[in-house]
Amino acid sequence: MAQATVERIEHYRAYKPRPFTRKERDHTTILFGGMTWRHEALVQAVFENLGYSAIALPNIERKDLDTGKELIDTGACCPTTFTTGNLVNFLQSESKRIGPDAVKHKYVYLTAGACGACRFGQYHASYEMALRNIGLGDLRMFLLAQDELDQGDMEGGGLEITMPFTLGAIWAVLLGDLLTDMEFLTRPYEVVPGQTEQVVKESIDYLHDVFKKRPLKGKKWGALAWHITTGYFTDALKEVKKKFDTIEVDRLRLRAKVAITGEFWLQTHEGDGNYNIKSWLEQEGAEVIPPSIAVWLDYWMKWYLITLEQKLGIEKRVRPKMAAIRGLQAVYRWHYNRLRHALVDLPYGLPQQDELQKLAAPFYHHHLSGGEGFMLVGKALYYHLHKKAHMICELSPYSCLPNTMSIGSMAGVLGKHPDLLYAPIEVKGDAEVHALSRCQMILTEAKKRAAQELETTLEKTGLTVDKMRAYEKHHPELTRATYRVPHTGAAGTAANYVLHLAGRM
């Protein structure tokens, strides 16, 4: 008689990593990622400044998508699949080099967690599933949104989220944004191909050293006061400006200006995860306005104010809290502009969140959370109405709920503003030809608009290219990458440059 088999049932248990202790810091490396290589290099320096060993994961490649599809839910959104595959491929490579047991003890993975309408809050479940599938289920993974990050003991945890760490990470993001703006402002117009990229690499190496040697001025309020008032970072940016001074540019080149918006990871990323769309746009004759992480941080302060407004008359001390947040937001924006000023105000400023909310209000309610909220609609109108871009390219993961709401709202925006050039790109990770051809159709119109704008400007000012070239020979400062051309009512760099020279000449 056959013996009956008993099926063992295992109930779901939330992932809880084994502790990462302070004693393990010297021989444990923290893995992180999710930003551009510039931001990650500076964040790595912040870790090193505080005595940690940390490295950023390799940049995303197409093979990461294939690995992610094999190991996690097939319905996962594009960023989840890419980032899961990226983590797995790195760990498997390390397992072959030093062995699986050594990998489990040498590395911990630090990632972000969230909630709301976005599936970002479930990324860690996909990571956990993938790690179990490759035999590394014991690898420690910590979420910034969870109390377990510091093991419930701020003094004894292996990774302490202190004021110096938080402020260092924020300042690294701000300087990373500024360098990204400088790169994308300069590269489309560089006279010597590749010079901008070389200067940016030198600048990031220099700033990495600046962050690594950052003085530590206390563990709380002393650190905050120092970061806000010090000239340490502005002096460093002035040195970066000197490096950009060496780049010669030709601003009379015709370039359609394209603003990138969309889901946080996709718009920030620079690699196969979004079809390398920023470099592709430049190759196709565009000047890209890169998305700013600083704007996103500003938005989260605004979002906190929105949640407090709903508690007026219900909870006590709401108004003092709102006043404190407004004060913090004002200091944040003031300091960002202070850093911009060290680069002669060339990097883009932060749009006012109140204005973005107001612009989006007829189409998108500001109480809707998830993703970037009202900012996607607000930024599209901001760039269009203020003539800061010829075209908007919004990058959305396949089936992303927050971005689906945004794209749906943009249908109403286009009904009211039919002259707004808008290219919504749904990124699946393996449909590059379709996505880029869709973008190219809108880009073709943007290039026509940029050409018409420049032609109209030349007619209006009576200037010719030959006259301007002759003037540049007598004023060589005009061809430096750090010469600031003010925004004078045109969207394109060339048209603004002509208007500026008309005023000078």
N, C-alpha and C positions, 0 to 999 in steps of 0.2 A: 504494500500500500504506500503510495507516494506521500512524502512528508510535506505538509503545508508550509509555505514560506510566509513569514511575518514581515510585512513592510514597515520599515521604521519611519515614523513621521517626525520631522524636525520643524518646530515652529520658528517663525521669523524672529530674529533678534537684531535690534539696532546695532550698528557697527560701533564698537568701543575699542580704541587702540590701547595697547599696553603702554605704560608711561614712558615718556622721554624725560630722563632726569638730567639735572645739572652736571652730574658726574660723567655723563655720556657726551657732553658737548665737544670735547677735544677729539673724539674719534667718530663723530656722527656728522653727516653732511645733510643740510636741508635742501630739498628740491623745491623749486617754485617755477612759475611761468605765467603766461597769459597776456603779456604786454609786448611792446616792441623791444628789439635788442638794445636800444638806447636806454629805455626805462629800466630794463632788467639789469643792465650793467651797473647802473647807479644804485638800484635796490640791493644788488649783491654787495656793493661797497658798504652800504649801511649795515648789513649783517656782519661783515668783516670788522667794521668799526666797533661793533659791540662784542666781538670775540667769538662769533659763530663762523662755522664753515658752511658756505651755501653756494649753490650753482643753479643757474637757470637751465631748464630743459632745452634740448635742441629746437631750432625753429621747425615749425610744422611742415611736413612733406606729404605728398599724395599717399605714400605707403602707410602713413598713420591712419588715414581714412579706411583703407582696406583692413588693417588690423582691428580697428575699432568696430567695424561692421561684423567681424567674425566673433567678437567676444561679448558684445552687449546687445541690448534690445534694438531691434531693427527700426523701431519707431522713434529712436532718440534723435534729437535735433543735431544739426551739423556740427556746432562747436563741441558738443559732448562727445560725438564719435571721433572727431579729430584729436581732442585733448586726451581722451582715454587711450587711443592708439599710440599717441606720442609718448605718454608715460610708460605704457607697456613695452614699446619698442626699445626705449632707453634701458629699462630695467632688465629686459631679456638680453640685451647686449652686454650689460654689466654682469649678468649671471654667468654668461659664457666666459667672461674675463676673470672674475674672482669667485664665482660659485653662488648659488641661491642663498645659502645660509649667511654668507658674508654680506650680501645685498640687504637682507632683512635687518642686519645689525648696523650696517654703515649708513643707510639712508632713511630719512623720514620725508614725507611729502606734505608740503603746506599748500593748501588751496583755500579758496573762498567759498562761503556758503551764503544762501539767501532764501527768500521766500517770496510770496506774492504770485502773480499770474505766470511768471516765467518758470520753466523747468530747471533753471539754474540751481534751485534749492535741492534738486535730486541728482546733481552731477556726481556727488560722492558715492551714491548707491551704484552708479555705473562703474566707477573706479573700483569699488569693492568687489563687484561681480567679476570684473576683468582680472583683478589680482588673484582672486580665488581660482579662476580658470587657468592661470599660468603657474599655479603653485606658490604664489607669493601672498597668500591671504593674511599672513602675519605682518606684512610690511605696515609700518605705522603711518597713518594719514590723519592730519589735523585740519579742522575747519576754523577759519577765523570767526565764524558766526557762532561757534559752540564754546561752552565753558570748559570742555575737556582739553582745549588747546593748551592751557597751562597746567593741566592735571589737577585743577582745583586748588593749587598752591602756588601763588605768585612768587614766593621766595625759593621754592624748591623745584619748579618746573624747568625742563630743559630749554624751553623757549618762553621768554617773558615778554609779554606785550606791554612795555613800559612807555612812558612819555617820550624818551629819547628815540625809541624804536619807531613809534608812530609818527613823530615829527620828521625823523629822518626819511621814512618811506614817503611821506607827503611831499617833502622838499625834493626828493629824488624824482617823483612824478612831475612836479612843476618844472624842474630843469630839463627833464626828458621831453616834456611838451615843447618847451622853448627851442630846444635844439632840433626837434622834429620840424617845427615851423620854419626855422632858418634853412634847413636842408631843402624842404619842398618849395620855399620861396626862391631859392638860389639855383638849384640844379637845372630847371628848364631853360635858364638863360646863361649858363656858364659858357665861356668862350673856349676853355680848355676842358674837353670831356674827361670826366672822372675826378676833377679837382675837388668838387664839392664833397663827394663821397670820402675822399682822403682826409679833407679838413674835418669832417664830422667824426671820423674814426679817431683822429688825433684829439679832438675836443672831448669826446667821451672818455678816452683814456686819461686825459688830464683831469676831468671832473670825477672820474672814478677814484683817483688819488686824493682829490679834494674831500670827497665824502669819507673815504677810508681814514683820513687824518682829522676828521671833524672833532673839535674839542667837545668834551662832555661837561655840560654846565648844570649839574644837578639832575635829579630823577623826576621832577615834576614841574613846578611853576618857574624855577630858574631856567630849565631847558626851554620852556615855552617863550619866556621873555628874551632869551638869547637868540633863538631862531627868528623872532619877529624883528629884533632891533639890530642884529649883527650886520656888518658889511662883508662878512666872510664869503657868502655866496655871490653877492653882487660884484665883488672884486674878481671872483673866479670867472664870472660871465664877461667881465670886461677883457679878461685875457682871451676868452673864446672869441670875442669880437675882433681882436687883433688877428686871429687866425683867419677869420672870414674876410678881413680887409684885403687879403692877398688874392682873393678871387675876382677875376674880371668877368663882367656880365654884359650881355646885349639885351636890353629891355625892349628893343624895337621888334623882337621876334613875336610873331603872332601866336598866341596861345589862348585857347578857350579855358576859362577858369571853372573847375568842377569842385563842388563842395561834397565831401563824403559824410553821410549820416548813416544811422541804422543801429542794429543790435550791438551792444558794447564790444563783444569779442571780435565779431566780424569786421566792424569798422576800424578797430584799432590794429588788428592783425596785419602783418606784411609777409605773406607767403602763400603757399598752396591752399591754405584754408579759405581764402576768398579769391582764388584764382589770380593772386598777385595783381589785383586790379589797380592798385595805385601806380605801380611801375608800368603796367600796361597802358593806363591812361596817359602817362607821360610820353611813352613811345608813340602813342597815337596823336600827339600834338596838344596835350592838355597841361595846364598847371593845376595841381591838386591842392585843395585846402584840406589838410589832414584833420581828423577829429581830435578833440582835446579831452584828455582825462580830467583836466582841471575843471572844465565845464561840468562834467558829470559830478564831481565832488561838490561844486557849487549848487547843482540841482538837488543833491541830497540834503543840504541845509535848507533849501527852499521847501523840499518835501516834508521835512520835519516841522517847518512852520505851518504847512497846510494841515498836518495832522493835529497840531496844537489848536489851530483855529476852530476845529470841530468840537473842541472840549471847552470853549469859552462858555461860562455860565454853568458848567457841569462840575469841573474840577477846580480846586483852589490853585493859586499861584501860576496860572497859565500865562497871564500877561507878562510877569517878570521873566518867565522862561522864554517867551517869544522875543522880548527885548534883548535877552542875552544872546539868542541865536542870531538876531539881526546884527548885533554888535560883532559877533564872531565872523559873520559873513562879510561885513564891511571891512574888517581887518584882513581877512583872507584876500579879498579883491584888491585892497590897497597894496598888500605885499606882492601879489602877483604882478601888478602894474610896476611896482618898484623893481622887480626882477626883469621885466620887459624893458624898462628904461635903461638898464645896463647894456642891453643890446639895441640901443637907440630906437626903442619902440617898434622894431620891425616885426616881431612875432605878433600874432593876432591877439586882440584883447578879448575879455570874457563878455559875451552878450548879457544884458540884464535879464535875470530870470523872470522878473515881473513883466517885462516886455514880451518874452517868449510865451508866457502864460496868457497874456492878453491877445497876442496874435493867434494863438491856437484855440482860444475860448469858443469861437463860433463853430468849431469843428471837432474839438476834443476836450472833454471835461477834465479839469485839473485834479479831480479826486480819483481818477482812474490810475491804478498803480501798475507796476510791472515794466520791466525794460527801462526805457528812458522817458516814459510817461508822455507828457505834453511837449517835451523838447523836440521830438522828431518833426512834428507838424510846425511847431514854433520856429525851429531853425530853418526849415525850408522857406518859410515866408520871410524870415529875417534876412537871409541871403538874397532872396529875390527882390524884396521891396527896397532894400538899401543898396541894391546894385553891387553886391559883393561877390557874386558868382553868376556865370552864364547858365549853369546847370546844376541840378541836385542829383546825386546818385545815392540811393538808400539801399543798404545791404541787409537782407533779412534771412535768417535760417529757415529752411523748409519747415512749414507748419508752426512757426513761432507765434504764440498767441498775442503777446504785446505788439509785435510788429504787424501782425494781421490787422489789429485794430488801427494802427497808425496808417497803414496803406489804404485801408477802407476809408479812413477820414480824409486822406489825400484826394480821394475822388471828388469830395465836396470842395476841397481847396482848388482843384483844377477847374471845377465848374465856375468858380468865382474869379480865378486868375488863369485863364486859358493860355496866357503867354509864358507861364512858368514851365521851364523844361525839366521834367522829372523822370528819372529812370529807376523804378523799383526793381531790384535784382534779388530773386529768391535763390539762395545758395544751397545746393544739395551736396556739393563737394565733387560730383562727377558729371556735371553738365556744363562744363566750361564754355564750349563753343556756343551753346544756346544763350548763356548769360552774357557773354562778351558781345555777341552779335546784337543782342537786344540793347545793350549799353551803347554800342557803336552807332545805332540808328539815331539815338538822341544826341550823341556827341557830334554827329555830322551837322545837326541843326545848330548846336552850340557854337561850332567852329564858324558856320556861316554868320551867326549873330555877332561873334567876336570880330570877324572881318568887316562887317558892315559898320560896327561901332568904331573901329579904327579909321575906316575910310571917312566916315562922317566927322570924326574928330580932326582929321587932317584938313578937310575942307573948311571946317569951322575956324581953325587956327591959322590957316594959310601956310603951314609949315610943310616942308618936304623932308624926305629921309636924308638927302644930301646936306641940307642946311643943318639938320640936327647932328649928323656925323661930324661936320666941320666944327660945330659948337663943342661937341664932346672932346675933340682934340685939344681945345684950349681949356677945357675943364675936365681933366681926367678923373676927378673925384666922382663924376656922374656914373662912371662905369665900374665903380667898386660895388661889391655885393652888399656892403653895409651902408650905402647911400640910401636914405629913406625917401621914397616917393610917396607923398600923401595921397589918400583917397580923395579924388576931386570930382566924383560924380559918375565915373565910368566903372564898369565891372572888370574889364581886362587890364592887365598890367601895362601893356603897350599904349592903350588909349590914355590911361592915367599919366603915363610918362610924357606923352605928347602934350597933354594939358599943363603938366608941371613945367615943361621946358618953355611952353608958350608964355607962361607967367614970368619965367626967369629972363627970357630973351627979349 
